[in-house]
């Protein structure tokens, strides 16, 4: 049987088409590889207008920066270096905030990016960092908006508490005697604690509100963000992904086709050829994976490379967990396991021949309609096969054969598959699950059969039962059978004495018939019983009371 891997000699057109196809594929790969990978620059855009909140925040930050500069100069003049250093830290933070609002860029991250910790136990995290970074950047906007809202709500709550405390302190101050030390202390408390705290929180709320409005204005709709993300992905990792798919398909299928041509796919394969075939398949898979990873590496697409490495790590972990089962599958592939090619295997109660032992094994039962199964190799792990005898049947009957079942059904088999057998009984189809059909011990009458019937006569015929009775009964039965079926299809008829029973003397008639008379099974039995009664009446043979006519299958 020809397969897709077979070569057809004497057909240069097919060879020419194959050559053109491979050249076109190479040209396509080279063209796609020439496209440079592009990244999203993430450059800040100048605002078309400046809202009131941003203007107010910038004015306030500029004022605070001027105040911090004066305070720093005063501290230096006093020689207070510690205060000057603390003011420098605060001034630097205010400068970053002012520059961030003005340039719409995280200036602190731009000028002094946070150093990342490196741990020898986190090398895998270093490999997948591009993947995590992409995920972090994708959610940076919503996370920043949520943080700003939470911070503004917290500051507003604290501001309300501080303002309530200020009002309470002012009422307390007004109730105290004028000029007393308590009143002066309360006034000092208001001036040094509550008013500066409220002013600082109001300033911070103003700045955070401006940042929040900027982020909300810059935030895009879900559809627009998804569209832009898809566009960037297609221009960057999308091209690399397409190249990876093409490279993997070209290398994997090309090398597998070459390996199959070199190793061969014939049925008669020895151990060495099978071993080379398995090793070639493993090597082809490894080379295809390596060639696929080369694509994002050469294009500097670290995101896709990180995804590939994570996938390989997961696949390696799965392979390690399944190593015992994989070892057993390799033994099956080498035809040295419990299941071997060409032998007989029982699947779901039915016998099948192992026609081809591959990664997807082909099982065949020639006597069943659709009796070809294609099962994965792991399905055969733990099973056992054996050699089949030369004359061992694969199924007790074939389509068209007349069968007699233990439940009394008789008729031709209309169809038989690995799932169901349909028998036409008395003109109506009767379906049986295939395993249930075998449990009914089907008797195939189409290959020849014997109808046996037993009769009982009275004990008074004992002197003549082995001679006269049998000699006269046989032609009577033969004549009666010839009236209902073609006598040439009756291969033999015998009447013999069987035994002495409590009812009388038992006789057995055996009618050997050709398989063409299988459909007349019940007719032959009824005809033999009628002929026996007619012979008893004609020859005056008495029957025992009560009359007992028994038939056996």
C-alpha positions in Angstrom: 0.0 0.0 0.0 1.4 3.4 -1.0 1.7 6.1 1.6 2.5 9.8 1.6 6.2 8.9 2.3 6.5 6.6 -0.7 8.5 7.9 -3.8 7.2 7.5 -7.3 10.0 6.9 -9.8 9.9 8.3 -13.3 7.9 11.5 -12.3 10.3 14.6 -12.7 7.2 16.9 -12.3 6.8 16.1 -8.7 10.5 16.5 -8.0 10.4 19.9 -9.7 7.4 21.0 -7.6 9.1 19.8 -4.4 12.3 21.8 -5.4 10.2 25.0 -6.1 8.3 24.6 -2.9 11.5 24.3 -0.8 13.0 27.4 -2.5 9.9 29.4 -1.9 10.0 28.5 1.8 13.6 29.5 2.1 13.0 32.8 0.4 10.1 33.5 2.7 12.2 32.7 5.8 15.0 35.0 4.6 12.5 37.8 3.9 10.9 37.6 7.3 14.3 37.3 9.0 15.4 40.6 7.3 12.6 42.5 9.1 14.1 44.2 12.1 12.5 43.7 15.5 11.0 47.0 16.7 10.2 48.0 20.3 7.9 50.5 21.8 10.1 53.5 22.7 7.7 54.7 25.4 8.6 58.4 24.8 6.5 61.0 26.7 4.3 63.2 24.6 3.9 66.9 25.1 0.4 67.8 26.5 -1.8 69.8 24.1 -3.2 71.8 27.0 -2.3 72.3 30.7 -5.2 71.7 33.2 -5.7 73.8 36.3 -4.7 71.1 38.7 -1.3 70.5 37.0 -0.7 74.3 36.8 -1.5 74.7 40.5 0.7 71.7 41.4 3.6 73.1 39.4 3.3 76.5 41.0 3.2 75.0 44.5 6.2 72.8 43.8 8.2 75.7 42.5 7.3 77.7 45.6 8.4 74.8 47.8 11.7 74.4 45.9 12.4 78.1 46.5 11.7 77.8 50.2 13.9 74.7 50.4 16.7 76.5 48.7 16.4 79.4 51.2 16.3 77.0 54.1 19.3 75.1 52.8 21.3 78.4 52.5 20.3 79.3 56.0 21.4 76.0 57.3 24.8 76.2 55.6 25.2 79.7 57.0 24.6 78.4 60.5 27.0 75.5 59.8 24.2 72.9 60.4 25.3 70.3 57.9 22.8 67.6 59.1 19.8 69.9 58.5 21.3 70.9 55.1 21.7 67.3 54.1 18.1 66.5 55.1 16.9 69.5 53.1 18.9 68.3 50.1 17.0 65.0 50.2 13.7 66.7 50.4 14.6 69.2 47.6 15.7 66.3 45.4 12.4 64.6 45.8 10.5 67.8 45.1 12.7 68.4 41.9 11.8 64.9 40.7 8.1 65.6 41.3 8.3 68.9 39.5 10.2 67.4 36.6 7.8 64.5 36.4 4.8 66.7 36.1 6.5 69.0 33.6 8.0 66.2 31.3 5.3 63.6 31.9 8.1 61.1 32.7 9.2 59.2 35.8 12.4 61.3 36.2 13.5 59.5 39.3 13.5 56.2 37.5 15.2 57.8 34.6 18.0 59.4 36.5 18.5 56.9 39.3 16.9 53.6 38.4 16.6 51.2 41.3 19.3 48.6 41.5 17.9 45.1 41.2 19.0 42.5 43.7 20.9 39.5 42.3 20.9 36.2 44.0 22.6 33.0 42.9 19.5 31.0 43.7 17.3 33.1 41.4 19.1 32.6 38.1 15.8 31.2 36.6 14.2 34.5 37.5 16.9 36.3 35.7 16.1 34.3 32.6 12.4 35.0 32.7 12.8 38.7 33.7 11.8 40.0 30.3 8.5 38.1 30.6 7.8 39.5 34.0 8.9 42.9 32.9 6.4 42.9 30.0 3.6 41.8 32.4 4.6 44.5 34.9 4.6 47.2 32.2 1.2 46.0 30.9 -0.4 46.6 34.3 1.7 49.6 35.4 -0.9 52.2 34.5 -3.9 50.7 36.4 -1.7 49.8 39.3 -0.3 53.4 39.5 -3.8 54.9 39.4 -5.0 52.5 42.1 -2.0 53.5 44.3 -2.6 57.2 43.8 -6.3 56.9 44.7 -5.5 54.9 47.8 -2.9 57.5 48.8 -5.2 60.4 48.2 -8.0 58.8 50.2 -5.6 58.1 53.1 -4.3 61.7 53.1 -7.8 63.1 52.9 -8.8 61.0 55.9 -5.7 62.2 57.8 -6.4 65.8 56.8 -9.9 65.6 58.1 -8.6 64.2 61.4 -5.9 66.9 61.6 -8.4 69.7 60.8 -10.7 68.4 63.5 -7.8 68.3 66.0 -6.9 71.9 65.0 -10.4 73.1 65.6 -10.5 71.4 69.0 -7.1 72.9 69.9 -8.3 76.4 68.8 -11.5 76.0 71.0 -9.3 74.9 73.9 -7.0 77.9 73.3 -9.9 80.3 73.3 -11.2 78.9 76.6 -7.8 79.3 78.4 -6.9 82.5 80.3 -5.2 85.1 78.1 -1.5 85.4 78.7 -1.3 82.2 80.6 1.4 79.5 79.9 -1.3 76.9 78.7 -2.7 79.3 76.2 0.8 80.1 74.8 1.6 76.4 74.7 -1.6 75.6 72.8 -0.8 78.4 70.3 2.7 76.9 69.9 1.1 73.5 69.3 -1.1 74.9 66.6 1.7 76.7 64.9 4.3 73.9 65.0 2.2 70.7 64.7 -1.3 71.0 63.2 -1.0 73.9 60.7 2.2 72.6 59.1 0.8 69.0 59.0 -2.4 70.2 57.3 -0.5 72.4 54.9 1.9 69.5 53.9 -1.0 67.1 53.4 -2.9 69.6 51.3 0.2 70.2 49.1 0.7 66.4 48.7 -3.0 65.9 47.9 -2.7 68.6 45.2 0.3 67.0 43.6 -1.1 63.5 43.7 -4.4 64.7 42.3 -2.6 66.3 39.4 -0.7 63.1 38.8 -3.9 61.1 38.9 -5.6 63.3 36.4 -2.6 63.1 34.1 -2.7 59.3 34.3 -6.4 59.1 33.8 -6.2 61.5 30.8 -3.4 59.3 29.3 -5.2 56.1 30.0 -6.7 54.5 26.9 -9.8 52.5 26.4 -9.6 48.7 26.6 -10.2 48.3 22.9 -7.6 51.0 22.0 -5.0 49.5 24.4 -5.6 46.0 23.0 -5.3 47.2 19.5 -2.1 49.0 20.1 -0.7 46.1 22.1 -1.6 43.7 19.2 0.0 46.1 16.7 3.2 46.3 18.8 3.2 42.5 19.3 2.8 41.9 15.6 5.7 44.3 14.8 8.0 42.8 17.4 7.3 39.4 18.9 4.6 38.5 16.4 7.1 38.4 13.5 9.5 36.4 15.7 6.7 34.0 16.6 5.8 33.5 13.0 9.4 32.9 12.1 9.7 30.4 15.0 6.6 28.5 13.7 8.0 28.4 10.2 11.5 27.3 11.3 10.2 24.6 13.6 7.9 23.2 10.9 10.5 23.3 8.2 13.3 21.7 10.4 11.0 19.2 12.1 9.1 17.9 9.1 12.1 18.2 6.7 14.5 16.3 8.9 11.8 13.7 9.8 11.1 13.1 6.1 14.9 12.8 5.5 15.2 10.4 8.5 12.3 8.3 7.3 13.8 8.1 3.8 17.2 7.0 5.2 15.9 4.6 7.9 13.0 3.2 5.9 9.4 2.5 6.9 9.0 -1.2 5.9 7.3 -3.8 8.0 10.4 -6.0 8.4 12.5 -3.9 10.6 15.1 -5.3 12.9 16.2 -4.0 16.3 19.1 -1.9 15.0 16.9 -0.1 12.4 14.2 0.5 15.1 16.9 1.9 17.5 18.2 4.2 14.8 14.6 5.3 14.0 13.9 6.2 17.7 17.2 8.0 18.1 16.6 9.9 14.8 13.1 11.0 16.0 14.5 12.3 19.3 17.4 14.1 17.5 15.0 15.7 15.0 12.9 17.0 17.9 15.9 18.5 19.7 17.3 20.1 16.6 13.9 21.6 15.7 13.6 23.1 19.2 17.1 24.4 19.2 16.5 26.0 15.7 13.3 27.6 17.0 15.1 29.2 20.0 17.8 30.6 17.7 15.2 32.9 16.0 14.3 35.1 19.1 18.0 35.0 20.1 19.3 36.4 16.8 16.4 39.0 16.7 17.0 40.1 20.3 13.4 39.3 21.2 14.1 38.4 24.9 10.4 38.3 25.7 9.7 35.5 23.3 13.0 33.8 24.3 11.9 33.9 28.0 8.5 32.4 27.1 10.3 29.6 25.2 12.7 28.9 28.1 9.8 28.7 30.5 8.0 26.3 28.2 11.1 24.1 27.9 11.5 24.1 31.7 7.9 22.9 32.1 8.3 20.3 29.4 11.5 19.1 31.0 9.8 18.7 34.4 6.9 16.8 32.7 9.4 14.5 31.0 11.2 13.8 34.2 8.0 12.9 35.9 7.0 10.6 33.0 10.4 9.0 32.6 9.5 5.5 33.6 6.5 5.4 31.2 8.6 6.9 28.5 11.2 4.2 29.0 8.5 1.5 28.6 7.3 3.3 25.4 10.8 3.2 24.0 11.0 -0.5 24.7 7.8 -1.0 22.8 9.1 1.1 19.9 12.2 -1.1 19.8 9.9 -4.2 19.6 11.4 -5.7 22.8 8.5 -5.0 25.2 5.4 -6.9 26.2 3.6 -6.0 22.9 5.3 -6.9 19.6 4.5 -6.2 16.0 2.6 -8.9 14.1 1.3 -10.6 17.2 -2.3 -10.9 18.6 -3.5 -8.4 21.2 -6.9 -8.3 23.0 -8.4 -4.8 23.1 -11.8 -4.4 24.8 -12.4 -8.1 24.6 -11.7 -8.4 20.9 -8.6 -9.8 19.2 -6.5 -7.4 17.0 -3.3 -7.9 15.1 -0.5 -5.4 15.7 0.0 -4.3 12.1 2.5 -1.5 12.7 4.1 -0.6 16.0 4.7 3.2 15.8 4.1 6.2 18.0 0.6 5.8 16.7 0.1 2.0 16.5 -2.2 0.5 13.9 -4.3 -2.5 15.1 -6.3 -4.6 12.6 -9.0 -7.2 12.7 -9.7 -8.4 9.1 -13.1 -9.9 9.9 -14.6 -6.7 11.3 -16.0 -3.8 9.3 -13.9 -0.8 10.2 -11.7 -3.1 12.2 -8.6 -0.8 12.0 -7.7 1.1 15.2 -5.1 3.8 15.5 -4.0 4.1 19.1 -1.2 6.0 20.8 1.8 4.1 22.0 1.1 4.8 25.7 -2.2 2.9 25.3 -0.1 -0.3 24.9 2.0 0.2 28.1 1.3 -2.7 30.5 -0.4 -4.9 27.9 0.8 -8.3 26.6 0.5 -9.8 23.1 1.1 -13.3 21.8 1.7 -15.1 18.5 -1.5 -16.2 16.7 -2.0 -19.8 15.5 -2.1 -20.3 11.7 -5.8 -21.3 11.7 -6.9 -19.2 14.7 -10.0 -17.1 13.7 -10.2 -13.4 14.3 -14.0 -13.5 14.7 -16.5 -16.4 14.7 -18.4 -15.1 11.7 -18.4 -12.6 8.8 -21.0 -10.3 7.3 -23.6 -12.5 5.6 -23.1 -15.6 7.7 -26.1 -17.1 9.4 -25.5 -17.5 13.2 -27.4 -19.2 16.0 -27.1 -17.5 19.4 -27.6 -18.9 22.9 -30.7 -16.7 23.3 -32.4 -18.4 20.4 -31.8 -15.7 17.8 -31.2 -17.0 14.3 -30.4 -15.0 11.2 -27.7 -13.5 8.9 -25.2 -11.0 10.2 -25.9 -7.7 8.6 -22.9 -5.8 10.0 -20.2 -6.4 12.6 -17.9 -3.7 13.8 -15.7 -3.3 16.9 -18.7 -1.8 18.7 -21.8 -3.5 17.5 -23.1 -6.6 15.7 -26.4 -6.6 13.9 -28.3 -9.9 13.3 -31.5 -10.1 11.3 -33.8 -12.3 13.4 -37.2 -13.1 11.9 -37.0 -10.2 9.5 -36.1 -7.6 12.1 -32.5 -6.4 12.9 -31.3 -7.1 16.4 -28.2 -5.2 17.7 -25.7 -6.6 20.2 -22.6 -5.0 21.6 -19.8 -6.9 20.1 -18.5 -8.3 23.4 -22.1 -9.3 24.4 -22.4 -11.0 21.1 -19.4 -13.2 21.8 -20.7 -14.0 25.2 -23.8 -15.6 23.5 -21.5 -18.3 22.0 -22.5 -17.7 18.3 -22.8 -20.8 16.2 -21.9 -20.1 12.6 -24.2 -22.3 10.5 -23.0 -21.0 7.1 -19.9 -23.2 7.2 -22.0 -26.4 7.6 -24.0 -27.7 10.5 -25.7 -30.8 11.9 -29.4 -30.8 13.1 -29.8 -33.4 15.8 -33.2 -34.4 17.2 -34.2 -37.0 19.7 -37.4 -39.1 19.8 -38.8 -41.5 22.4 -40.9 -44.6 21.6 -42.6 -47.1 23.9 -40.7 -49.8 25.6 -42.7 -52.5 23.7 -40.5 -51.8 20.6 -37.4 -52.9 22.4 -36.8 -56.0 20.2 -36.9 -54.0 17.0 -35.7 -50.6 18.0 -32.1 -51.0 16.8 -33.0 -52.6 13.5 -36.5 -52.2 12.0 -37.4 -49.0 13.7 -34.2 -47.2 12.7 -34.2 -48.6 9.2 -37.8 -47.5 8.5 -37.5 -44.1 10.3 -34.5 -43.0 8.3 -36.1 -43.0 4.8 -39.2 -41.4 6.2 -37.2 -38.5 7.6 -35.2 -38.2 4.4 -38.4 -38.0 2.3 -39.9 -35.4 4.5 -36.7 -33.2 4.4 -36.6 -33.5 0.6 -40.0 -31.9 0.4 -38.9 -28.7 2.1 -35.2 -28.2 1.0 -32.9 -29.2 -1.8 -31.9 -32.9 -1.1 -28.6 -32.4 -2.7 -27.6 -30.0 0.1 -28.2 -32.7 2.7 -24.8 -34.4 3.1 -26.0 -37.2 5.3 -28.8 -38.5 7.6 -28.6 -41.1 10.3 -31.0 -42.5 12.9 -29.4 -44.2 15.9 -30.5 -45.7 19.2 -29.4 -43.4 22.0 -30.4 -44.8 25.4 -33.2 -46.3 27.5 -34.8 -43.6 29.6 -37.5 -43.6 32.2 -40.0 -42.4 29.5 -39.1 -45.1 26.9 -36.5 -45.8 24.2 -34.7 -42.7 22.9 -33.6 -42.4 19.3 -31.4 -39.7 17.8 -31.5 -38.4 14.3 -28.5 -36.5 12.8 -28.9 -34.5 9.6 -25.6 -33.2 8.2 -26.4 -30.1 6.0 -24.5 -27.7 3.8 -24.1 -24.1 5.0 -26.5 -23.0 2.3 -29.4 -24.4 4.4 -28.4 -22.4 7.5 -31.6 -20.3 7.2 -33.7 -23.5 7.4 -32.5 -24.5 10.8 -35.9 -24.3 12.5 -37.7 -25.7 9.4 -35.5 -28.8 9.5 -36.2 -29.4 13.1 -39.9 -29.1 12.7 -39.9 -31.3 9.6 -38.0 -34.1 11.4 -40.5 -34.0 14.3 -43.5 -34.2 12.0 -41.9 -37.0 10.0 -41.3 -39.0 13.2 -45.0 -38.7 14.2 -46.2 -39.7 10.7 -43.9 -42.7 10.7 -45.2 -43.9 14.1 -48.8 -43.6 12.8 -48.0 -45.4 9.5 -46.1 -48.3 11.2 -48.3 -48.6 14.3 -45.5 -47.7 16.7 -46.9 -46.7 20.1 -45.6 -43.7 22.0 -45.1 -43.7 25.7 -47.7 -41.8 27.8 -47.3 -38.9 27.8 -45.8 -38.5 24.4 -42.3 -37.0 24.8 -40.5 -35.5 21.8 -37.3 -33.7 22.8 -34.9 -31.9 20.5 -31.5 -30.7 21.2 -29.3 -28.1 19.6 
